[in-house]
Amino acid sequence: MKPVMLITGASAGIGAAASRIAATKGYDLALNYRSDDAGAKAVAEACTDLGARCVLCKGDVSDPDAIAAIYQTVDTEFGRLDALINNAGVVDQTAKVTEYTHARLRRMFDINVIGAILVAKEAVIKMQAAGNGGVIVNVSSAAARLGSANQYVDYAASKAAIDIFTKGLSDEVAQDNIRVMAVRPGLIETEIHAKGGEPGRADRLAHMVPMKRKGSAEEVAQAIIWLCTDDARYVTGSTLDVTGGR
Ligand code: NAP
């Protein structure tokens, strides 16, 4: 039986790229997304062509009931879970801290922090019950180190929370052979920048990257999937920058 991977935010960007690479590495896939039905369907078709069995699990990770439904689907369709790519995440419009509203912060932290923690919690429960170990890769951001002043400090803070959650959870579950890591992407060309109101952001800031270029979703996804493989079997608690040196 093939290993099963759940990827949140799989309808676009880094999650979509991770889905395609995981399919080539022999995983069957539970693909979560929130709203982009066409994107999710296209990813599932591409992964099916690459040999994976794919199940779409539409649902908003900031909604605990939706998380329960996602895992119900994983249970019903696959009956096992070997890896979680905890990738779904959002930015917001560029703003200074003095402009933030409570509603903005609630959305950011409900999705990027509370949602991610609850998704990881359910994965751990399943992996511990099965007793076969497992892998969780949380998708953080270089923003967790850089702070993103004048852009989205709230986003940076949400990703810093993910970094330390990664360390704490990894220590809690290492004895169960459940490995927990984070990947911190840098400036990566995806639609997330347009969703934050700045479609050209990766190009605009590329000169600040030591490698003098933006990265691709595939370059991040390769690192994520490597962490899931047995080649990384002694890696846990680590946070890997995929940033071109930034
Ligand atoms: P993206 O292209 O905007 O894709 C985001 C994905 O997350 C989409 O599939 C979206 O689904 C899904 N999503 C958003 N909110 C969700 C929710 N509440 N519930 C379930 N799914 C949700 O973004 P990306 O650039 O690939 O980002 C992926 C991850 O990398 C995020 O955690 C982001 O913070 C992180 N990251 C990105 C960069 C970068 O430069 N691109 C840098 C550092 C970190 P729908 O579209 O279907 O709603």
Boltz pocket constraint, residues with backbone or C-beta under 6 A from the ligand:
constraints:
  - pocket:
      binder: B
      contacts: [[A, 8], [A, 9], [A, 10], [A, 11], [A, 12], [A, 13], [A, 14], [A, 15], [A, 32], [A, 33], [A, 34], [A, 35], [A, 36], [A, 37], [A, 59], [A, 60], [A, 61], [A, 62], [A, 86], [A, 87], [A, 88], [A, 89], [A, 90], [A, 91], [A, 111], [A, 139], [A, 140], [A, 141], [A, 142], [A, 143], [A, 184], [A, 185], [A, 186], [A, 187], [A, 188], [A, 189], [A, 190], [A, 191], [A, 192], [A, 193], [A, 195], [A, 217]]
      max_distance: 6.0
